[in-house]
Amino acid sequence: MRSNRNKLTAKSRRWVKWLRPGLFVKRWMFLSTLGILSVGIGVMVWLKLTPVFYTVRFVGNVLNLVTRLLPSYISGPIAVLGGLLFIIWGQTRTLRMVTEVLLPANGEDTLWDAIAAHRRLNRGPRIVVIGGGTGLSTLLRGLKHYSANITAIVTVADDGGSSGRLRREMGGIPPGDIRNCLTALADEEKLLTELFQYRFEAGSGLSGHSFGNLFLSAMNEITGDWEQAIAASSQVLAIRGRVLPATLSDVRLWATLSDGRRIEGESNITKARGAIAEIGCLPADPPALPQAIEAIKDADYIVIGPGSLYTSIIPNLLVPEIVEALAARVVPRIYICNIMTEPGETQSYSVSDHIRAIDRACGQYLFDAVLVQKKIPSENIISRYLQQGSTPVLLDRKAIMDSGRRILIANVMSEDENTVRHDPKRLARVLVKWYERTRGSW
């Protein structure tokens, strides 16, 4: 008895969900009812009102009979209740059939959630995120739960691993960071991540390549260019948002170190383990992808980072058109600082050192606030990182304030036995709350 009552309560709650505002379901049900009435009236008019007389007389006789058997204060509510039950029953069966087609794996009780989530995400802010590497994909995994209007602008300077091999053998841009962002924005993220990150271990040609990189390269061959290949891949994977390369040029990074050495190649810069004094790219001043510039101009919110400072974030800012577009926007703009320093890039850097490096590289004021991790990692983690030459990024408040930036401090860290990372859910929640709190002041 209790089980049946619980099932009935659960079904009632699901029916009530369809009456909540924002789904645009009630208006279409009402329109359908009007359509049925209109068809009935049209048929009667077409037949010169002949059925009206007989229909009215028949209905009158039936109503007189019913009211003689049951008083109107009883028969009326019963008829209304019966009509509502028939409507709910019919609509439920219809929605069940639709659910079986659209959501066969999830079941009918998820259809309302899917519609509500779709409408909520499509009303979300237009967010542009700029970066690369694992930091950008980590952020996207969290942000996609708050908005479907996300544009990730990704660096194309990677020249190591599978991406570097494909870049040398086939030309064009490296697919690695684009692949990571596509899987991060996909609904079936876990399965797709495992598939796209899968690396072949056998075969002289396939060994070391990831499936995702080969997939994107094949799409490029089929569609004819990388822009269409990424767009087609986005449709295949049904991602929330867009992923765009900063430029379609074959960009190669170079860096001048404090000891005078000049290093070329993104992967070689980190291996050199020197202090970076200047960074640039060849060819100089590459043209931006027009879609990336349009996304920045239409953005409600701009987020830079997290990611490797010199090899993931700054390469995007070596595209002059992107820098100009970012500098011209009067919207909330925030930079997410790394939690730990990186040997070969930012050893001994404080938060203000990261900010100065960005300002120096692009020569423009691009963001108004910086997000900094509140608590430092545990002693065990710090000891492990020290063995690699990495330390927590120190917060130097005065230097940051002198640069004209606001400081947002929050716990956005995820820590396990070996590593420290930004937590996707915490990071996205803090960023969205800051945006909602500050957007009215711009």
LOGULUM-353309 format. One record per residue (C-alpha): residue number from 1; x, y, z. Coordinates in Angstrom, 1 decimal. Layout:
# residues N
SITE    k      xx      yy      zz
SITE  NUM       X       Y       Z
...
END
This chain:
# residues 442
SITE    k      xx      yy      zz
SITE    1     0.0     0.0     0.0
SITE    2     2.8     2.4     1.0
SITE    3     4.7     1.5    -2.2
SITE    4     1.7     2.3    -4.4
SITE    5     1.1     5.6    -2.6
SITE    6     4.8     6.6    -3.1
SITE    7     4.6     5.8    -6.8
SITE    8     1.4     7.8    -7.1
SITE    9     3.1    10.7    -5.3
SITE   10     6.1    10.5    -7.6
SITE   11     4.0    10.5   -10.7
SITE   12     2.0    13.5    -9.4
SITE   13     5.2    15.4    -8.8
SITE   14     6.3    14.7   -12.4
SITE   15     3.0    16.0   -13.7
SITE   16     3.2    19.1   -11.7
SITE   17     6.7    19.8   -13.1
SITE   18     5.2    20.3   -16.5
SITE   19     3.1    23.2   -15.1
SITE   20     6.1    25.1   -13.8
SITE   21     7.0    28.4   -15.6
SITE   22     9.8    28.6   -18.2
SITE   23     9.2    25.4   -20.1
SITE   24     6.6    26.9   -22.6
SITE   25     4.5    23.7   -22.3
SITE   26     1.3    25.1   -20.9
SITE   27     0.8    27.5   -23.8
SITE   28     1.1    24.7   -26.4
SITE   29    -1.3    22.5   -24.5
SITE   30    -3.8    25.5   -24.4
SITE   31    -3.2    26.1   -28.1
SITE   32    -3.9    22.4   -28.9
SITE   33    -7.2    22.7   -27.0
SITE   34    -8.2    25.8   -28.9
SITE   35    -7.4    24.0   -32.1
SITE   36    -9.7    21.1   -31.2
SITE   37   -12.5    23.5   -30.4
SITE   38   -11.9    25.4   -33.6
SITE   39   -12.1    22.2   -35.7
SITE   40   -15.4    21.3   -34.0
SITE   41   -16.9    24.7   -34.6
SITE   42   -15.7    24.7   -38.2
SITE   43   -17.3    21.4   -38.9
SITE   44   -20.6    22.6   -37.5
SITE   45   -20.5    25.9   -39.5
SITE   46   -19.6    23.9   -42.6
SITE   47   -22.8    21.8   -42.1
SITE   48   -24.9    24.9   -41.7
SITE   49   -25.3    24.6   -38.0
SITE   50   -27.4    21.5   -38.3
SITE   51   -25.4    19.5   -35.8
SITE   52   -25.6    22.3   -33.3
SITE   53   -29.3    21.9   -32.6
SITE   54   -29.1    18.2   -32.1
SITE   55   -25.8    18.4   -30.1
SITE   56   -27.2    21.0   -27.7
SITE   57   -30.4    19.1   -27.2
SITE   58   -28.5    15.9   -26.6
SITE   59   -26.1    17.5   -24.2
SITE   60   -29.0    19.2   -22.4
SITE   61   -30.9    15.9   -22.0
SITE   62   -27.7    14.2   -20.7
SITE   63   -27.1    17.0   -18.2
SITE   64   -30.7    16.9   -16.9
SITE   65   -30.4    13.2   -16.4
SITE   66   -27.1    13.5   -14.6
SITE   67   -28.3    16.3   -12.3
SITE   68   -31.4    14.3   -11.4
SITE   69   -29.2    11.4   -10.3
SITE   70   -26.4    13.5    -8.7
SITE   71   -26.7    17.1    -7.5
SITE   72   -24.8    19.7    -9.5
SITE   73   -22.4    20.4    -6.7
SITE   74   -21.3    16.8    -6.9
SITE   75   -21.6    16.0   -10.6
SITE   76   -19.9    19.2   -11.7
SITE   77   -16.6    18.7    -9.8
SITE   78   -16.5    15.0   -10.8
SITE   79   -16.8    16.0   -14.5
SITE   80   -14.1    18.6   -14.2
SITE   81   -11.8    16.2   -12.3
SITE   82   -12.5    13.4   -14.9
SITE   83   -11.6    15.8   -17.7
SITE   84    -8.4    16.9   -16.1
SITE   85    -7.4    13.2   -15.5
SITE   86    -8.0    12.4   -19.2
SITE   87    -5.9    15.4   -20.3
SITE   88    -3.1    14.4   -17.9
SITE   89    -3.3    10.8   -19.0
SITE   90    -3.2    11.7   -22.7
SITE   91    -0.4    14.1   -22.3
SITE   92     1.6    11.7   -20.1
SITE   93     1.3     8.9   -22.7
SITE   94     2.3    11.3   -25.4
SITE   95     5.3    12.5   -23.5
SITE   96     6.3     8.9   -22.7
SITE   97     6.3     8.1   -26.4
SITE   98     8.5    11.2   -27.1
SITE   99    10.8    10.2   -24.2
SITE  100    11.3     6.7   -25.5
SITE  101    12.6     8.2   -28.8
SITE  102    14.7    11.1   -27.4
SITE  103    15.9     9.7   -24.1
SITE  104    15.8     5.9   -24.4
SITE  105    18.6     5.4   -21.9
SITE  106    17.4     7.7   -19.2
SITE  107    13.7     7.1   -18.9
SITE  108    10.7     9.4   -18.9
SITE  109    11.3    11.1   -15.6
SITE  110    14.4    12.9   -17.1
SITE  111    12.6    14.6   -20.0
SITE  112    11.5    17.5   -17.9
SITE  113    15.0    17.9   -16.5
SITE  114    16.4    17.8   -20.0
SITE  115    14.1    20.5   -21.2
SITE  116    14.5    22.7   -18.1
SITE  117    18.3    22.3   -18.3
SITE  118    18.3    23.1   -22.0
SITE  119    16.4    26.3   -21.5
SITE  120    18.4    27.4   -18.4
SITE  121    21.8    26.7   -20.2
SITE  122    20.7    28.6   -23.3
SITE  123    19.8    31.6   -21.2
SITE  124    23.2    31.6   -19.6
SITE  125    25.8    34.3   -20.1
SITE  126    28.0    34.4   -23.2
SITE  127    31.3    33.4   -21.7
SITE  128    34.7    33.5   -23.5
SITE  129    37.5    31.5   -22.0
SITE  130    41.0    31.9   -23.2
SITE  131    43.9    29.4   -22.6
SITE  132    45.0    25.9   -23.3
SITE  133    46.3    22.7   -21.8
SITE  134    44.6    20.8   -19.0
SITE  135    43.7    24.0   -17.1
SITE  136    41.3    25.2   -19.8
SITE  137    39.6    21.8   -20.1
SITE  138    39.2    21.6   -16.3
SITE  139    37.5    25.0   -16.3
SITE  140    35.1    24.0   -19.1
SITE  141    34.0    20.9   -17.3
SITE  142    32.6    23.1   -14.6
SITE  143    31.3    26.1   -16.7
SITE  144    29.2    23.9   -19.0
SITE  145    26.7    23.3   -16.2
SITE  146    26.0    27.1   -16.0
SITE  147    25.8    28.1   -19.7
SITE  148    25.7    26.6   -23.1
SITE  149    27.0    29.9   -24.6
SITE  150    30.6    29.2   -24.0
SITE  151    33.4    29.9   -26.5
SITE  152    36.8    28.5   -25.7
SITE  153    39.7    30.2   -27.6
SITE  154    42.6    27.7   -27.6
SITE  155    46.3    28.1   -28.2
SITE  156    47.8    26.4   -31.3
SITE  157    51.4    26.6   -30.3
SITE  158    51.8    23.0   -29.0
SITE  159    54.6    21.1   -30.8
SITE  160    55.1    18.1   -28.5
SITE  161    53.8    14.5   -28.3
SITE  162    51.1    13.3   -30.7
SITE  163    50.0    16.8   -31.6
SITE  164    53.6    17.7   -32.6
SITE  165    54.0    14.6   -34.7
SITE  166    50.8    15.2   -36.6
SITE  167    51.7    18.9   -37.0
SITE  168    55.0    18.0   -38.6
SITE  169    53.7    15.2   -40.8
SITE  170    50.4    16.6   -41.9
SITE  171    50.8    20.4   -41.4
SITE  172    48.2    22.7   -39.9
SITE  173    47.5    23.3   -36.3
SITE  174    48.1    20.9   -33.4
SITE  175    44.8    19.2   -32.3
SITE  176    45.7    18.2   -28.7
SITE  177    44.3    21.2   -26.8
SITE  178    41.3    21.4   -29.1
SITE  179    40.6    17.7   -28.4
SITE  180    40.7    18.2   -24.7
SITE  181    38.2    21.2   -24.8
SITE  182    35.8    19.3   -27.1
SITE  183    35.6    16.3   -24.7
SITE  184    35.3    18.6   -21.7
SITE  185    32.2    20.3   -23.2
SITE  186    30.5    17.1   -24.3
SITE  187    27.5    15.7   -22.4
SITE  188    28.9    12.2   -22.3
SITE  189    32.2    13.5   -21.0
SITE  190    33.6    10.5   -19.2
SITE  191    33.2     8.0   -22.1
SITE  192    34.3    10.5   -24.7
SITE  193    37.3    11.5   -22.7
SITE  194    38.4     7.9   -22.3
SITE  195    37.9     7.4   -26.1
SITE  196    39.6    10.5   -27.3
SITE  197    42.5    10.2   -24.8
SITE  198    43.2     6.6   -25.8
SITE  199    46.7     6.2   -27.1
SITE  200    47.7     3.4   -29.4
SITE  201    50.6     1.4   -28.1
SITE  202    51.3    -0.8   -31.1
SITE  203    52.2    -0.1   -34.7
SITE  204    55.0     2.0   -36.0
SITE  205    52.7     4.7   -37.3
SITE  206    50.0     4.7   -34.7
SITE  207    52.1     4.2   -31.6
SITE  208    51.8     7.2   -29.3
SITE  209    49.0     8.9   -31.1
SITE  210    45.7     9.5   -29.3
SITE  211    42.4     8.6   -31.0
SITE  212    41.1    12.1   -30.6
SITE  213    44.0    13.7   -32.4
SITE  214    43.6    11.2   -35.3
SITE  215    39.8    11.9   -35.4
SITE  216    40.3    15.6   -35.7
SITE  217    43.0    15.2   -38.3
SITE  218    40.7    13.0   -40.3
SITE  219    37.9    15.6   -40.0
SITE  220    40.3    18.2   -41.3
SITE  221    41.1    16.0   -44.4
SITE  222    37.4    15.4   -45.0
SITE  223    36.1    18.9   -44.6
SITE  224    39.1    20.7   -46.1
SITE  225    40.1    23.1   -43.3
SITE  226    40.5    23.1   -39.5
SITE  227    37.7    25.6   -38.9
SITE  228    35.1    23.3   -40.5
SITE  229    36.7    20.2   -39.0
SITE  230    36.3    21.6   -35.4
SITE  231    32.7    22.7   -36.2
SITE  232    31.8    19.3   -37.6
SITE  233    33.4    17.5   -34.6
SITE  234    31.5    19.7   -32.3
SITE  235    28.2    18.6   -33.9
SITE  236    29.2    15.0   -33.8
SITE  237    30.0    15.2   -30.1
SITE  238    27.0    17.5   -29.3
SITE  239    29.1    19.8   -27.1
SITE  240    27.8    22.7   -25.1
SITE  241    29.4    25.8   -26.6
SITE  242    32.2    26.2   -29.2
SITE  243    35.9    25.6   -29.4
SITE  244    37.9    27.9   -31.6
SITE  245    41.7    28.1   -32.3
SITE  246    43.2    31.5   -31.7
SITE  247    44.6    31.5   -35.2
SITE  248    44.9    29.1   -38.1
SITE  249    48.5    30.1   -38.7
SITE  250    51.3    27.5   -38.2
SITE  251    52.6    29.3   -35.0
SITE  252    55.9    28.5   -33.5
SITE  253    56.9    29.9   -30.1
SITE  254    60.3    31.3   -29.2
SITE  255    61.6    32.6   -25.9
SITE  256    64.7    34.6   -24.8
SITE  257    66.0    33.5   -21.4
SITE  258    67.6    35.7   -18.8
SITE  259    71.0    34.0   -19.5
SITE  260    70.8    35.1   -23.2
SITE  261    69.7    31.8   -24.7
SITE  262    67.1    31.9   -27.4
SITE  263    64.9    28.8   -27.4
SITE  264    62.4    27.9   -30.2
SITE  265    59.5    25.5   -29.9
SITE  266    56.9    25.3   -27.1
SITE  267    58.1    21.9   -25.7
SITE  268    61.8    23.1   -25.8
SITE  269    61.0    26.3   -23.8
SITE  270    59.9    24.3   -20.7
SITE  271    62.8    21.8   -21.0
SITE  272    65.4    24.6   -21.1
SITE  273    64.6    25.3   -17.4
SITE  274    65.6    29.0   -17.5
SITE  275    64.0    32.2   -16.5
SITE  276    62.0    33.6   -19.4
SITE  277    62.8    37.2   -20.2
SITE  278    60.8    37.6   -23.5
SITE  279    58.5    35.5   -25.5
SITE  280    57.1    35.7   -29.1
SITE  281    56.1    33.7   -32.0
SITE  282    56.9    33.0   -35.7
SITE  283    55.4    34.3   -37.8
SITE  284    55.0    37.5   -35.8
SITE  285    51.5    39.0   -35.4
SITE  286    49.5    36.1   -36.8
SITE  287    45.9    36.9   -37.9
SITE  288    43.1    35.9   -35.5
SITE  289    40.3    33.6   -36.5
SITE  290    37.4    36.0   -37.3
SITE  291    34.9    33.9   -35.3
SITE  292    37.1    34.3   -32.2
SITE  293    37.1    38.1   -32.5
SITE  294    33.3    38.1   -32.9
SITE  295    32.9    35.9   -29.8
SITE  296    35.0    38.4   -27.8
SITE  297    33.0    41.3   -29.1
SITE  298    29.7    39.6   -28.1
SITE  299    30.9    38.3   -24.7
SITE  300    29.2    39.1   -21.4
SITE  301    32.1    37.6   -19.4
SITE  302    35.7    36.9   -20.2
SITE  303    37.9    34.4   -18.3
SITE  304    41.7    34.0   -18.9
SITE  305    43.3    30.8   -17.7
SITE  306    44.1    28.7   -15.8
SITE  307    47.0    27.1   -17.5
SITE  308    50.7    27.3   -18.1
SITE  309    51.5    31.0   -18.3
SITE  310    54.0    31.1   -21.1
SITE  311    53.0    28.1   -23.2
SITE  312    49.2    28.0   -22.8
SITE  313    47.9    31.5   -22.0
SITE  314    50.3    34.1   -23.4
SITE  315    50.5    32.4   -26.9
SITE  316    46.8    33.4   -27.4
SITE  317    47.8    37.0   -26.5
SITE  318    50.5    37.1   -29.2
SITE  319    47.7    37.5   -31.7
SITE  320    47.3    41.3   -31.9
SITE  321    43.6    41.2   -32.9
SITE  322    42.7    39.2   -29.9
SITE  323    44.5    41.5   -27.6
SITE  324    42.7    44.6   -29.1
SITE  325    39.3    42.9   -28.9
SITE  326    39.9    42.0   -25.2
SITE  327    41.1    45.4   -24.3
SITE  328    38.1    47.1   -25.9
SITE  329    35.5    45.0   -23.9
SITE  330    33.8    46.7   -20.9
SITE  331    32.5    43.5   -19.2
SITE  332    33.7    41.5   -16.2
SITE  333    37.2    40.1   -17.1
SITE  334    39.1    37.9   -14.7
SITE  335    42.4    36.0   -14.7
SITE  336    42.7    32.7   -12.9
SITE  337    46.1    32.4   -11.4
SITE  338    47.8    29.0   -11.1
SITE  339    48.0    27.3    -7.7
SITE  340    51.6    26.1    -8.1
SITE  341    54.6    27.5   -10.0
SITE  342    56.0    25.6   -13.0
SITE  343    59.7    24.8   -13.3
SITE  344    61.0    26.1   -16.6
SITE  345    58.2    28.8   -16.8
SITE  346    57.3    30.5   -13.5
SITE  347    59.7    29.2   -10.9
SITE  348    59.5    31.5    -7.8
SITE  349    56.7    33.6    -9.4
SITE  350    54.1    35.4    -7.2
SITE  351    50.6    36.3    -8.3
SITE  352    51.8    39.8    -9.3
SITE  353    54.6    38.2   -11.4
SITE  354    52.0    36.3   -13.4
SITE  355    50.1    39.6   -14.0
SITE  356    53.2    41.5   -15.0
SITE  357    54.2    38.8   -17.5
SITE  358    50.8    39.0   -19.2
SITE  359    50.9    42.8   -19.3
SITE  360    54.4    42.8   -20.6
SITE  361    53.7    40.2   -23.3
SITE  362    50.6    42.0   -24.8
SITE  363    51.1    45.6   -23.7
SITE  364    47.5    46.0   -22.8
SITE  365    45.3    46.0   -19.7
SITE  366    43.2    42.9   -20.4
SITE  367    41.6    41.9   -17.1
SITE  368    40.2    43.6   -14.0
SITE  369    40.4    40.9   -11.4
SITE  370    42.5    37.9   -10.5
SITE  371    41.2    34.7    -8.8
SITE  372    43.7    33.3    -6.2
SITE  373    43.5    30.0    -4.3
SITE  374    42.8    30.7    -0.6
SITE  375    44.4    27.8     1.2
SITE  376    47.9    26.4     0.4
SITE  377    48.2    22.6    -0.2
SITE  378    49.1    20.2     2.5
SITE  379    52.7    19.8     3.7
SITE  380    53.1    16.4     2.0
SITE  381    52.0    17.8    -1.3
SITE  382    54.3    20.8    -1.0
SITE  383    57.2    18.5    -0.2
SITE  384    56.5    16.4    -3.2
SITE  385    56.3    19.5    -5.5
SITE  386    59.5    20.9    -4.0
SITE  387    61.4    17.9    -5.4
SITE  388    60.3    19.0    -8.9
SITE  389    61.2    22.7    -8.2
SITE  390    57.6    23.8    -7.8
SITE  391    56.2    25.9    -4.9
SITE  392    52.8    27.5    -4.1
SITE  393    52.2    30.8    -5.9
SITE  394    52.4    33.4    -3.2
SITE  395    49.7    36.1    -2.9
SITE  396    51.4    39.6    -2.7
SITE  397    48.4    41.8    -2.2
SITE  398    50.0    45.2    -2.4
SITE  399    51.7    44.6    -5.8
SITE  400    48.4    43.2    -7.2
SITE  401    46.5    46.3    -6.0
SITE  402    49.1    48.5    -7.4
SITE  403    48.5    46.9   -10.8
SITE  404    44.9    48.1   -10.6
SITE  405    43.4    44.6   -10.2
SITE  406    40.8    43.4    -7.7
SITE  407    41.6    40.2    -5.8
SITE  408    39.1    37.3    -5.5
SITE  409    40.2    34.7    -3.0
SITE  410    38.4    31.4    -2.8
SITE  411    39.0    27.7    -2.2
SITE  412    38.9    26.2    -5.8
SITE  413    41.6    23.5    -5.2
SITE  414    41.3    19.8    -5.6
SITE  415    44.0    17.8    -3.9
SITE  416    44.8    14.1    -4.0
SITE  417    47.9    12.1    -2.8
SITE  418    50.1    13.3    -5.6
SITE  419    48.8    16.4    -7.3
SITE  420    47.0    19.7    -6.9
SITE  421    44.5    20.9    -9.5
SITE  422    41.7    23.4    -9.8
SITE  423    38.4    21.7    -9.0
SITE  424    36.0    22.1   -12.0
SITE  425    32.8    22.5    -9.9
SITE  426    34.2    24.8    -7.2
SITE  427    36.0    27.0    -9.8
SITE  428    32.9    27.4   -12.0
SITE  429    30.7    28.2    -9.0
SITE  430    33.0    30.9    -7.8
SITE  431    33.4    32.4   -11.2
SITE  432    29.6    32.5   -11.9
SITE  433    28.9    34.0    -8.5
SITE  434    31.5    36.7    -9.0
SITE  435    30.0    37.5   -12.5
SITE  436    26.5    37.8   -11.1
SITE  437    27.7    40.0    -8.3
SITE  438    29.7    42.4   -10.5
SITE  439    28.0    42.5   -13.9
SITE  440    25.7    45.4   -12.9
SITE  441    28.7    47.6   -12.2
SITE  442    30.0    47.6   -15.8
END
